[in-house]
Amino acid sequence: MTVVIKVGGARAVDPAGALADVASLVEQGKQVVVVHGGSTKVDETLERLGIDPEYVETPSGVVGRFTDEATMEVFEMAFGHLNTQLVAGLQSEGVDAVGLNGVDGKLLYGPRKSAVRVVEDGKKKIRRGDHSGTIKRVNGDLLRSLLGDGYTPVAAPPMAGDDDGEIVPVNTDADRSAAAIAGELDATLVLLTDVEGVYGDPDDPSTLIESVETGEDWADLEAAAEGFMGRKIMAAREALTGGAGEVVVADANADEPILSALDGDGTHIKAGAVTEEQ
């Protein structure tokens, strides 16, 4: 069994029970890939440098970071720091972890998007100078080689962006990075977040959606997912259509967040739900 676990940037440094859970899974003989984010760390670093983080809205209503050259430099620095801290934490738990970013071995590869369509003051515009990309290929051979040799990869953006034949580091979403990796490895994907899962009513934890198995269930899930949860559901779809067998959205603040998620906590989304929905 292969498990891909997405942890947040803040929890990459202080992940409570997550590190111990990874160690438990590895000890049980499971193959584990950890993927982490770090947007909060990037914003904090930008602010310390006197740079205002910039977010833009696309015509489809998705809000994302606009990554100019200066932000990209901070992005690389912040994510590199988080990756090292997480690898060290796992090694302290007895896990032989190896840190990677998406540029290493073209782990995460695709075209760079130097211009993005945005909506400003109700008008559609083109913003140029962006450093972002869309993942089109995952170097699964690299991951399988590391896993086969007993290592636990710890991966994160940036990705290897192809800019007219030149490879440049560019920003990409960490949830979708984890989804791409899970799909490539036919793995179970665990997306840790700050709530117990997806709620039917986003303001009412008692409406937790526990299982998503049919196309009708999937439609209800998409209708319930708002804000940041919408991105996770987008990542879930990409993972399941890419080859993952199951996606679990679960609480990073639980005592044993990963083990409890695999044991039934959170929202469990089966591949069949996406197949039926399509």
KEBAKOL-692497 format. One record per residue (C-alpha): residue in three letters; chain; x, y, z. Coordinates in pm, 1 decimal. Example, Ala and Ser with C-alpha at 12.3 -4.5 7.8 and 13.67 -1.06 7.14 Angstrom:
BEGIN
(rec ALA A (1230.0 -450.0 780.0))
(rec SER A (1367.0 -106.0 714.0))
// end
This chain:
BEGIN
(rec MET A (0.0 0.0 0.0))
(rec THR A (125.4 346.1 -94.1))
(rec VAL A (-0.2 654.8 87.8))
(rec VAL A (54.6 1014.6 -21.5))
(rec ILE A (2.8 1262.7 261.0))
(rec LYS A (-41.5 1635.7 208.9))
(rec VAL A (40.8 1846.0 513.9))
(rec GLY A (17.7 2223.3 536.8))
(rec GLY A (316.2 2454.1 549.4))
(rec ALA A (271.8 2552.0 914.0))
(rec ARG A (229.1 2188.8 1015.4))
(rec ALA A (538.1 2093.7 820.4))
(rec VAL A (735.3 2259.1 1099.7))
(rec ASP A (511.6 2158.0 1392.4))
(rec PRO A (300.3 1868.8 1266.1))
(rec ALA A (204.1 1726.4 1608.0))
(rec GLY A (111.4 1361.0 1558.4))
(rec ALA A (165.4 1355.6 1182.1))
(rec LEU A (536.5 1272.9 1201.1))
(rec ALA A (477.0 986.5 1442.3))
(rec ASP A (199.0 858.8 1215.6))
(rec VAL A (432.6 855.4 915.4))
(rec ALA A (686.2 662.8 1122.9))
(rec SER A (416.2 411.0 1221.3))
(rec LEU A (312.2 357.1 860.0))
(rec VAL A (671.4 308.5 747.4))
(rec GLU A (731.3 63.2 1032.3))
(rec GLN A (423.5 -130.1 912.8))
(rec GLY A (584.1 -165.2 571.5))
(rec LYS A (375.8 100.1 395.5))
(rec GLN A (533.0 320.0 129.5))
(rec VAL A (473.6 685.9 214.1))
(rec VAL A (526.3 1008.2 22.9))
(rec VAL A (481.0 1333.6 215.4))
(rec VAL A (391.1 1651.8 26.3))
(rec HIS A (382.5 1988.1 199.4))
(rec GLY A (263.2 2338.5 127.0))
(rec GLY A (388.5 2669.3 264.5))
(rec SER A (180.8 2965.0 144.4))
(rec THR A (151.9 3108.0 496.1))
(rec LYS A (529.2 3094.8 538.7))
(rec VAL A (573.2 3266.0 200.8))
(rec ASP A (333.9 3547.3 298.0))
(rec GLU A (503.7 3594.6 635.4))
(rec THR A (845.4 3615.5 471.3))
(rec LEU A (723.1 3859.4 206.8))
(rec GLU A (577.9 4085.1 474.4))
(rec ARG A (904.2 4081.4 671.2))
(rec LEU A (1077.1 4192.9 351.8))
(rec GLY A (825.0 4471.9 302.4))
(rec ILE A (656.7 4307.7 3.5))
(rec ASP A (278.2 4277.9 -5.8))
(rec PRO A (154.8 3930.1 -105.6))
(rec GLU A (-64.7 3957.8 -413.5))
(rec TYR A (-363.7 3740.7 -491.1))
(rec VAL A (-570.0 3761.0 -808.5))
(rec GLU A (-906.7 3626.7 -918.8))
(rec THR A (-943.5 3434.9 -1244.2))
(rec PRO A (-1249.3 3472.5 -1471.5))
(rec SER A (-1374.6 3139.2 -1332.6))
(rec GLY A (-1373.1 3285.1 -980.9))
(rec VAL A (-1066.8 3099.4 -847.2))
(rec VAL A (-840.9 3311.3 -625.0))
(rec GLY A (-470.1 3235.0 -643.4))
(rec ARG A (-129.6 3385.9 -582.6))
(rec PHE A (31.3 3606.4 -846.8))
(rec THR A (396.1 3502.2 -835.2))
(rec ASP A (628.5 3765.6 -976.0))
(rec GLU A (1006.8 3728.1 -983.1))
(rec ALA A (1063.7 3863.7 -630.5))
(rec THR A (786.9 3645.4 -485.7))
(rec MET A (932.6 3341.0 -661.8))
(rec GLU A (1267.5 3395.7 -489.9))
(rec VAL A (1094.5 3412.6 -152.6))
(rec PHE A (885.8 3108.2 -244.6))
(rec GLU A (1198.1 2899.2 -309.6))
(rec MET A (1357.9 3015.7 14.9))
(rec ALA A (1051.3 2952.9 232.9))
(rec PHE A (967.9 2613.3 85.7))
(rec GLY A (1330.2 2502.0 107.8))
(rec HIS A (1336.1 2588.6 478.4))
(rec LEU A (1009.3 2405.3 546.9))
(rec ASN A (1124.2 2099.5 354.4))
(rec THR A (1447.0 2076.1 552.5))
(rec GLN A (1263.4 2112.1 883.3))
(rec LEU A (1015.0 1839.8 793.8))
(rec VAL A (1286.5 1600.2 674.0))
(rec ALA A (1478.1 1657.0 998.2))
(rec GLY A (1163.4 1594.2 1202.6))
(rec LEU A (1097.9 1265.5 1024.9))
(rec GLN A (1457.0 1155.2 1066.6))
(rec SER A (1421.3 1223.3 1439.6))
(rec GLU A (1129.9 976.8 1430.6))
(rec GLY A (1353.1 714.2 1272.2))
(rec VAL A (1227.0 766.3 917.2))
(rec ASP A (1491.8 778.6 642.9))
(rec ALA A (1340.0 1083.1 472.6))
(rec VAL A (1472.2 1251.4 158.4))
(rec GLY A (1374.0 1606.7 66.3))
(rec LEU A (1279.8 1696.0 -291.6))
(rec ASN A (1121.7 1984.5 -472.5))
(rec GLY A (941.9 1956.7 -802.9))
(rec VAL A (1247.7 2070.8 -998.7))
(rec ASP A (1463.9 1781.4 -871.2))
(rec GLY A (1470.9 1517.5 -1143.0))
(rec LYS A (1177.7 1704.2 -1301.4))
(rec LEU A (964.9 1544.9 -1031.3))
(rec LEU A (679.5 1783.1 -1120.5))
(rec TYR A (699.8 1901.2 -1480.2))
(rec GLY A (485.0 2108.5 -1712.9))
(rec PRO A (459.1 2434.9 -1904.9))
(rec ARG A (524.8 2766.3 -1739.4))
(rec LYS A (239.8 3017.6 -1742.8))
(rec SER A (404.0 3359.3 -1780.3))
(rec ALA A (71.1 3536.2 -1828.5))
(rec VAL A (-259.1 3478.2 -1652.1))
(rec ARG A (-612.5 3598.9 -1713.3))
(rec VAL A (-748.9 3791.2 -1414.9))
(rec VAL A (-1048.3 3999.4 -1317.4))
(rec GLU A (-973.6 4345.7 -1176.2))
(rec ASP A (-1246.9 4596.5 -1095.9))
(rec GLY A (-1493.3 4378.9 -1282.9))
(rec LYS A (-1282.9 4377.8 -1600.7))
(rec LYS A (-1093.9 4086.1 -1755.6))
(rec LYS A (-724.8 4156.2 -1801.6))
(rec ILE A (-398.7 3979.1 -1887.1))
(rec ARG A (-126.1 3994.8 -1621.0))
(rec ARG A (224.5 3916.4 -1744.6))
(rec GLY A (536.6 3821.1 -1551.6))
(rec ASP A (378.5 3533.8 -1357.8))
(rec HIS A (593.9 3240.4 -1244.9))
(rec SER A (344.9 2955.7 -1223.4))
(rec GLY A (283.0 2631.7 -1405.7))
(rec THR A (53.1 2337.7 -1469.1))
(rec ILE A (175.6 1988.1 -1383.2))
(rec LYS A (162.0 1759.6 -1685.7))
(rec ARG A (402.6 1487.2 -1577.6))
(rec VAL A (526.3 1331.7 -1253.1))
(rec ASN A (859.5 1147.5 -1241.4))
(rec GLY A (713.9 834.4 -1087.1))
(rec ASP A (1030.6 635.5 -1159.8))
(rec LEU A (1225.4 864.0 -925.4))
(rec LEU A (971.3 819.9 -646.3))
(rec ARG A (940.8 443.4 -696.1))
(rec SER A (1319.4 411.3 -691.1))
(rec LEU A (1345.3 598.4 -359.9))
(rec LEU A (1053.8 408.3 -207.7))
(rec GLY A (1197.6 76.6 -325.2))
(rec ASP A (1525.8 157.2 -153.7))
(rec GLY A (1348.8 229.4 174.5))
(rec TYR A (1345.1 609.3 161.8))
(rec THR A (1047.8 831.4 238.4))
(rec PRO A (1030.1 1120.4 -10.7))
(rec VAL A (924.0 1460.2 121.1))
(rec ALA A (818.6 1666.5 -179.5))
(rec ALA A (696.0 2019.3 -240.9))
(rec PRO A (669.2 2290.0 -504.6))
(rec PRO A (819.5 2465.3 -693.6))
(rec MET A (777.9 2261.7 -1011.3))
(rec ALA A (998.6 2242.0 -1318.7))
(rec GLY A (839.2 2485.5 -1562.6))
(rec ASP A (919.7 2452.9 -1930.8))
(rec ASP A (964.2 2801.8 -2073.2))
(rec ASP A (1031.9 2748.1 -2446.1))
(rec GLY A (1281.1 2471.5 -2371.1))
(rec GLU A (1437.3 2636.2 -2065.5))
(rec ILE A (1354.6 2483.4 -1725.6))
(rec VAL A (1268.5 2742.4 -1461.1))
(rec PRO A (1129.4 2696.0 -1107.7))
(rec VAL A (766.3 2806.4 -1094.7))
(rec ASN A (485.4 2803.8 -841.9))
(rec THR A (218.2 2535.6 -839.6))
(rec ASP A (-52.7 2434.6 -592.1))
(rec ALA A (62.6 2190.1 -322.3))
(rec ASP A (-272.0 2006.6 -299.3))
(rec ARG A (-270.0 1948.7 -673.4))
(rec SER A (95.7 1844.5 -655.9))
(rec ALA A (0.4 1579.5 -401.4))
(rec ALA A (-290.6 1476.7 -624.0))
(rec ALA A (-64.4 1434.4 -926.3))
(rec ILE A (178.5 1222.4 -725.7))
(rec ALA A (-100.1 1007.8 -578.5))
(rec GLY A (-243.3 948.6 -923.7))
(rec GLU A (94.7 849.9 -1065.4))
(rec LEU A (155.5 601.3 -782.5))
(rec ASP A (-203.9 464.3 -769.4))
(rec ALA A (-195.4 563.3 -403.1))
(rec THR A (-437.3 662.2 -130.5))
(rec LEU A (-424.4 1039.4 -86.6))
(rec VAL A (-473.1 1198.3 256.1))
(rec LEU A (-533.0 1574.7 248.4))
(rec LEU A (-490.2 1714.9 599.0))
(rec THR A (-667.5 2040.5 675.3))
(rec ASP A (-788.9 2240.7 976.6))
(rec VAL A (-1140.0 2090.4 993.6))
(rec GLU A (-1267.9 1734.4 1033.0))
(rec GLY A (-1350.1 1694.9 664.2))
(rec VAL A (-1601.9 1835.7 418.7))
(rec TYR A (-1921.9 1961.7 582.7))
(rec GLY A (-2260.6 1962.2 410.3))
(rec ASP A (-2309.3 2297.3 582.3))
(rec PRO A (-1965.1 2463.7 598.1))
(rec ASP A (-2056.7 2625.7 931.5))
(rec ASP A (-2184.5 2308.9 1099.5))
(rec PRO A (-1934.4 2031.9 1190.2))
(rec SER A (-2225.1 1796.6 1266.3))
(rec THR A (-2291.6 1780.9 888.6))
(rec LEU A (-1963.3 1602.2 812.0))
(rec ILE A (-1983.5 1412.0 482.7))
(rec GLU A (-1829.5 1079.9 577.9))
(rec SER A (-1841.0 885.9 251.7))
(rec VAL A (-1859.1 977.4 -117.2))
(rec GLU A (-1915.5 670.9 -335.8))
(rec THR A (-2160.5 762.0 -614.2))
(rec GLY A (-2202.0 1033.2 -873.1))
(rec GLU A (-2487.0 1179.0 -668.6))
(rec ASP A (-2262.8 1184.9 -361.4))
(rec TRP A (-1997.6 1365.6 -565.6))
(rec ALA A (-2244.9 1630.6 -679.9))
(rec ASP A (-2342.7 1692.8 -317.0))
(rec LEU A (-1974.8 1714.3 -220.3))
(rec GLU A (-1895.1 1973.2 -486.1))
(rec ALA A (-2200.0 2177.8 -388.7))
(rec ALA A (-2087.7 2180.1 -24.1))
(rec ALA A (-1722.2 2268.1 -86.3))
(rec GLU A (-1663.0 2641.7 -44.7))
(rec GLY A (-1351.5 2857.4 -36.4))
(rec PHE A (-1029.1 2669.9 35.5))
(rec MET A (-1218.1 2339.7 44.4))
(rec GLY A (-1307.9 2383.8 -320.7))
(rec ARG A (-938.5 2357.2 -410.0))
(rec LYS A (-908.1 2034.3 -214.9))
(rec ILE A (-1205.2 1884.8 -396.9))
(rec MET A (-1047.6 1990.4 -726.8))
(rec ALA A (-730.0 1810.6 -617.4))
(rec ALA A (-934.6 1507.1 -515.1))
(rec ARG A (-1088.8 1484.5 -861.4))
(rec GLU A (-747.0 1507.3 -1026.7))
(rec ALA A (-604.1 1238.5 -799.8))
(rec LEU A (-891.9 996.4 -859.4))
(rec THR A (-906.5 1048.0 -1235.0))
(rec GLY A (-526.6 1011.7 -1242.4))
(rec GLY A (-525.9 668.6 -1079.5))
(rec ALA A (-558.7 712.2 -701.7))
(rec GLY A (-799.0 467.0 -539.2))
(rec GLU A (-924.9 691.6 -259.6))
(rec VAL A (-890.4 1043.6 -124.4))
(rec VAL A (-943.8 1129.2 242.8))
(rec VAL A (-993.2 1486.6 365.0))
(rec ALA A (-922.6 1486.8 737.7))
(rec ASP A (-830.9 1691.4 1044.4))
(rec ALA A (-463.5 1776.8 1089.6))
(rec ASN A (-534.8 1860.2 1456.2))
(rec ALA A (-642.9 1509.2 1556.5))
(rec ASP A (-415.9 1319.0 1797.0))
(rec GLU A (-321.9 1069.2 1524.9))
(rec PRO A (-429.1 1261.9 1215.2))
(rec ILE A (-306.5 1023.4 946.2))
(rec LEU A (-377.1 693.3 1119.2))
(rec SER A (-726.3 804.1 1221.1))
(rec ALA A (-796.3 925.6 866.9))
(rec LEU A (-695.1 590.4 719.6))
(rec ASP A (-904.2 419.2 988.9))
(rec GLY A (-1224.6 596.3 888.7))
(rec ASP A (-1220.7 954.5 1017.6))
(rec GLY A (-1277.7 1247.0 782.1))
(rec THR A (-1439.5 1246.4 438.6))
(rec HIS A (-1358.7 938.9 229.1))
(rec ILE A (-1396.9 986.5 -146.9))
(rec LYS A (-1390.7 674.5 -364.8))
(rec ALA A (-1276.2 665.6 -727.2))
(rec GLY A (-1616.1 530.8 -833.2))
(rec ALA A (-1784.8 856.6 -738.0))
(rec VAL A (-1588.9 1050.8 -999.3))
(rec THR A (-1634.2 776.0 -1259.3))
(rec GLU A (-2011.6 782.5 -1210.8))
(rec GLU A (-2022.3 1161.2 -1211.2))
(rec GLN A (-1844.9 1174.6 -1547.1))
// end
